[in-house]
Amino acid sequence: MRREAAFTIARNQPIVTRIKEIKVEHPFWGYRRMWAYLKYVDNLEINKKRVLRLMQGHDLLVKADIKRKAARTAGSSKPKPDFPNQWWSTDMTKAMVRGVWVDVHHGGIRLVYEEDSRLLCLHAIPRETLAGSP
């Protein structure tokens, strides 16, 4: 890599000092957020690439912690019923009622799906029984 000239180092020194001050308060900020802070809070006209280069050169970038990633395991298959009406499940998203999509929770509709016989039933729920209704 090229060596930086003395005047470039001198010109960058106040910026590096300010970046280090901000890193004390916000140690997990990367170069993008650091650039935004310098540009919009400190009103400093600076390029993102310059902030990245300075943070890389002074070892101020956040290091990825590989150990913290969640362990992924293969999921088990769904249980299967032995006879009809053994297990029921509900879908609390949306349902098409008379050509209109109805939000299941807020629309007062309960959609019930019987796993074995593949029956789909819509049940109206009185407004008084819905959580958060007036």
N, C-alpha and C positions, 0 to 999 in steps of 0.2 A: 504494500500500500504506500501511497505517497505520504511524505512527511508534511505536516502543516507548517506554513511559514509563521514567523514570530508575530507578525501583525495580525494574522488570522487567529492565532491563539489568544492574543490580547483582546481582539474584538469579540471573541466568543466567551471570554472569562466571566463578564457580568451575567450573561445568559445562563451559563452553567451554574454559577452561584445561585441564581434565582431558582433554577430547576431543582437544585439540591434542597433549598429552603422549602419548596412546595412538596418535595418527596418526603420530607420529615412529617408533614401534616397528612399527606395522602400517599402512603407507600405503595399502594396497589394501582395507582394510575399509570397507564401506558403512555406512549408518545402522543397518541391522538388527543386524549383528554388533556394532557399537559400542554399541547399546542393550543387547544381551544382556550385553556385558562390563560396562557400567555397572551393570546391574541385578543380575547374579549374581556378579560378582567384586568390584565396588566396593560392593555392597549399597546402591545408590542407587535410591530409588523415583522413576522417571522414565518418562514416556510416550514411545512410539516417535515419535509425531508431533512432540513437542518436540525430540527428538534430530534428526529430519529437518529441522525448521525452523531449528535452531541451526546445523547443518552446512551447510545451503543459504545461510544468511545470512552465514556466515564463509568460504564457498567451500572447504569441506572434503570435499565429495563426490567420489567417484572419477569421472573423466571417461571416457566410452566412447572407446576407440581404434578408430576405424573402419578404419584401415589394416591392422590385424592380422587381419582376418577372412580366412579361407581363400578363395582364388579357386575358383569352381565352374566346371567345364568339362563339356560334354556327353560322356558316356561312349561309347566305341565299341561296336559290336555284337559279339556273340560270334562266334568263328570257326565255320565249318560244315565238317564232314568231307566228303571226296570219296567215300569208300566205307566200308562197315561195318568195325568194329573199328579204326578209325583213331585215335580219341580216346576216352579213358575219363576219368571223373571220379568222385570219392568224396564222400560226404556224411557228415561226422563229427558228426552230431547224434543223433537217435533214430530207431528203426525199430520197427514193430509186428511182433512175432514171436509167432505162436500166440495172438493176442489180447492180448498184453502189450507195452507200450512198453519197449524195451530201449535203454539208453544205449549208443551205438555204441562209444565208447572203453572205458568201464569194463565193459561187458557182454561183451567179447570178440567182438564182431560187427563185420564190415566190410561196409558197404553200397556196392555198386559199380553205377553206372548207365552203360550204354553209350549215348552220345549219339545215334547215327544210328538204330539199330533200337529204341530206347527199352526195352531190356531192363534189368530190375532184378534183381541177384543178391545174395544174402546169403552171406557166407563166415564160418565160425567161425575165430577166431584163437586158438591155444593161449595159455593164461594166461601162460606163461613168456616169450612174445614181446612182451607188452604193457609199455609203459613204466611204471615205478613199481609193478609187481606184486611181491608178496612172494616 
